Amino acid sequence: MSNVLSFFFMCKQTYDLGLWRILRRISPEFLANLSKFYLYGMIGGSTLLFTRDNRVFAYGFNGNGRLGVGHFRLDVSGQPEEIEELRNVKIFSVAGADFIVALVEDDNTHKCYLLTWGSNNHGQLGIGDQEDRCQPIRIHSINYNIDKVECSQTHVMAIDCQKHCWCWGDNRFGQVDGNITNICYCSPKLIRFQDDSKIIDIACCETASLALTEHNFLYIWGKLDNCIVSRPLRIDLMNNMRVKKLLGMSKAFAVLTYDCRVILIRQKKERYNRNLFQQMIQFLTKCLDESLPCSVIDIYGSLTYDTCNFILLTETGCCFVWDMIKSNAIRTSMTSIPDVAALHTCYYTNIHAEIPPELVTNGSLILLGTFNNEFQSDLCIKTYTYSHFVRKIFVQQRKLEEHSEYLRQLCLNRIEDDSEEACGRRLIIRRHTYLIVYAYVRYIYTGILRIDPLYTAELYDFAHEFEDNQLIQLIPEFLYHQTNLCSF
């Protein structure tokens, strides 16, 4: 059992601080005391920082008071500010977007309750009104011990110790109680199910809710794309498969079963089928297993509007990425869920990451220098993961120009003005994934090649295009010695 727990802990660690632009802006002295962080917000610019001495700090964009530091100033851009209400508080989970809901434990009673802060335009804080809050406030209207909480961008679900399901927030599509109205629920509402079913797991997507009963039934309500479920609809799983975990994403749900199957729930678009309930149930019968070479033991995703992928953790310890657009699995040899999320899915929203102590004490920060630190850079490299989705890497132009003549000419001819970035200039690199461009620029800064070995062929082609003979010679050596490299 201890080996299993150790495995799950390690897969939640990050092994490259260069991936996290917001952390690159924080002083090394402060980073040395961090144990983990939670990255959230639709623009990816807000983070909660958990220290090794049981304190919580916040940093970055503070729109609507989402950092919870006691003021509504637009950002915290100097040193991180402490959320004093959370000092020495035992926190079991946090979730949010432009607001946060945290599951915490009372020191005296050892019962769990909810603290919340940030945007409240849809009543998603559950405190009886729609006014934003800039510091943690307790949700008092649920009188039971809370077991679990999940949220979308605008509504929240919770399970109490009696296995009741509570919902609140935006109800424009019936995602709170199944009744389609144009109102918000500003306080938690108890949701009733057939036969007073007890609920053991929950998940939210953008405009819908999903609940699992103790008898292995799924209830779904709200809106998935154009599929509207106006009341909690019970779905019996095929072949009596037992559900292990529910996952909510922007416009879909994923279900992990105990026999390691992954089922996707979203609207099945059929041109001539106008029965929306039938469309959704039919789609439920499609599993992802045939695309995967090994069993899936956990699933992770994001609420952000900008990504169509989620992560599958397999029994081998490696992660796959399920591409929702192409309906196929992208293989990786990486074991770090946060790092896979940053490279393959989205930098934004709902990323929890543990920070190994050696990552901030063994010279890694010195080696990275100013890499990906937007405060100390004069150029923003932009790649396009999807047609509308921009990924950024912040660098110093001089560093690129000194590396090769090809990059010097590229900077001379391709750099453009960019009023959206503080550095004021951009270099767009198309036709190459963010993963490849990131690995290349990181190599320029550190002199160390760090990349998933499965993607070295793509990097090799990139090196030829960029006329980097040194990297071309290094890649075969890298593959030969990959067993001695840092673990992914």
Buried (B, 14 or more C-beta within 10 A) or exposed (E): EEEEEEBEEBBBBBBBBBBBBBBBBBEEEBBBBBBBBBBBBBEBBBBBBBBEEEBBBBBBBBBBBBBBBBEBEEEBBEEBBBBEBBEEBEBEBBBBBBBBBBBBBEEEEEEBBBBBBBBBBBBBBBBBEBEBBBBBBEBEBBEBBBBBBBBBBBBBBBBBEEBBBBBBBBBBBBBBBBEBEEEBBBBBBEBEBEEEBBBBBBBBBBBBBBBBBEEBBBBBBBBBBEBBBEEBBBBEBEEEBEBBBBBBBBBBBBBBBEEBBBBBBBBBEEEEEEEBEEBBBEBBEEBBBEBBEEBBBBBBBBBBBBBBBBBBBBEEBBBBBBBBEEEEBBBBBBBBBBBBBBBBBBBBBBBBBBBBEEBBEEEBBEBBBBBBBBEBBBBBBBBBBEEEBBBBBBBBBEBBBEBBEEBBEBBEEEBEEBEEBEBEBBBBBEEBBBBBBBBBBBBBBBEEBBBBBEBBEBBBEBBEEBEBEEBBEBBEEBEEEBEEBEEB
